[in-house]
């Protein structure tokens, strides 16, 4: 069986290829637009970075430990003061 070249089908194939390329380009443009809008929204929300969060979390932990130590020390001093009054 011999294949026949048809200019109609050749043109149709070219148009379909171009349409697929254009659709892919539009898809990439839409993705880029959504990504940039998403990043803009996140930046406008003034969120903290993971590093900033971890640093503050560590500071809070140290402050809590120091507070517990100071509470124990105050209790000891109050106990000594009570004994001194007797």
C-alpha positions in Angstrom: 0.0 0.0 0.0 1.5 3.3 -0.9 1.1 6.4 1.2 -0.3 9.5 -0.4 0.9 12.9 0.6 -2.0 15.2 1.2 -1.3 18.9 1.6 -4.5 19.2 3.6 -3.4 16.7 6.2 0.1 18.3 6.2 -1.4 21.7 7.0 -3.7 20.2 9.5 -0.8 18.6 11.3 1.2 21.9 11.3 -1.8 23.7 12.7 -2.3 21.1 15.4 1.4 21.2 16.3 1.3 25.0 16.5 -1.9 25.0 18.6 -0.4 22.5 21.0 2.7 24.7 21.4 0.6 27.8 21.9 -1.5 26.0 24.5 1.6 24.9 26.3 2.9 28.4 26.3 -0.3 29.8 27.7 -0.3 27.1 30.4 3.2 28.2 31.4 2.2 31.8 31.4 -0.8 31.1 33.6 1.4 29.0 36.0 3.9 31.9 36.2 1.1 34.4 36.9 -0.4 32.2 39.7 3.0 31.6 41.2 3.9 35.3 41.3 0.5 36.3 42.7 0.8 33.6 45.4 4.2 34.8 46.4 3.0 38.4 46.5 0.1 37.4 48.8 2.5 35.5 51.1 4.8 38.5 51.2 1.9 40.8 52.0 0.9 38.6 54.9 4.2 39.4 56.7 4.8 35.8 57.7 7.9 34.8 59.6 10.5 32.5 58.2 11.2 29.1 59.7 14.6 30.3 60.9 13.0 33.3 62.7 10.3 31.0 64.3 12.9 28.6 65.5 15.0 31.4 67.0 12.1 32.8 68.9 11.0 29.3 70.0 14.5 28.7 71.4 14.5 32.1 73.2 11.1 31.3 74.8 12.4 27.9 76.0 15.4 29.5 77.6 13.3 32.2 79.2 10.9 29.5 80.6 13.8 27.5 82.1 15.3 30.7 83.6 11.9 31.5 85.1 11.6 28.1 86.7 15.1 28.5 88.2 14.2 31.9 89.6 11.0 30.6 91.1 12.9 27.9 92.9 15.4 30.4 94.1 12.7 32.7 95.4 11.0 29.8 97.2 14.4 28.9 98.8 14.9 32.5 100.0 11.4 32.7 101.4 11.9 29.5 103.3 15.2 30.8 104.7 13.5 34.1 105.7 10.7 32.1 107.5 13.3 30.1 109.4 15.1 33.2 110.4 12.0 34.7 111.9 11.4 31.7 114.2 
